[in-house]
Each structure stands twice: as C-alpha cells, then as structure tokens.
C-alpha cells in the first residue's frame, strides 16, 4: 500500500500528519537572495518574528544537538550545552547539519529529520499559542502549538536564545 502524501510533501509535514497533530501549513515565495530565512518567512507571512523559530544544529561534546530559537535572536551555545548536560557547544558544519537531518540549510525542520537528535526548544516558545518552524524546505512553514512541537521532537525547553 502506498503512503499517503501529506500537505506540502516533506518529512516534517508527514511527521505531524502521522501524529494527528493540528497544524497550519504556510507557503510563500522564497527569495534566493535572502540571507535570513526566518525573518523572510515572518515578513512574507505577516507573522511577528517572536513566533517564528529557526532550527540550528550544534555539536555538544561530540553529539549533534538541535536548537530551536526565535529568529529574532541568537543561540546561546553555553546555555544549549548546559540544557543537555554538556560542557561545550559549537555550531555544526552546515554540510554535517544537512547530512544528519536530510534538509538543506534554510529549510531545516526540527520535525521529520533522518534520525532523532537531542533537541532543545527555547522556553520563549511556550509563551505563544502557536509557533512557526520550517516545514522542511525554504518557503514552507509549519504553524503548531509549542507543546506539540516539544512532544513531537522529544525536546526539553530551556532559555537557549538571547537578544
């Protein structure tokens, strides 16, 4: 039996569809000249930047770790390491992030990755009724409840964003 295609047709949309989690899929025309994918998404969709979250990968003591932080700020690497019981975190090489997740930079989703990695969602997400994350490609965003994002990724929440 063939798998049913989910809206948007990405591993991220398949993951939320399979889980039965309510979500809204938003698409927009991605500008290849854009240097800030999350801010581009917020502007194109008319969503406050505080509700749009970017997915970053870091190496924490030799283990790839997913960090989900507001696009309006930056990732605090020390706080990320602390949140997962590590000592030191550095940003992962973009090629390693792409290989490990199955997504391209600018379209990395915390959902539907090739394999599950330790994940930390910035605690500010819990202050919003819904948040937006990449749906697995540039120009496609998933809007869902932050509690569902945390549950689906097996994430912990911690203050890992700054600014």
Secondary structure, 3 states (H helix, E strand, C coil): CCCCCCCCCCHHHHHHHHHCCCCEEEECCCCCCCCCHHHHHHHHHCCCHHHEEEEEEEEECCEEEEEEEECCCEECHHHHHHHCCCCCEEECCHHHHHHHHCCCCCCCCCCCCCCCCEEEEEHHHHHCCCEEEEEEECCEEEEECHHHHHHHHCCEEECCEEC
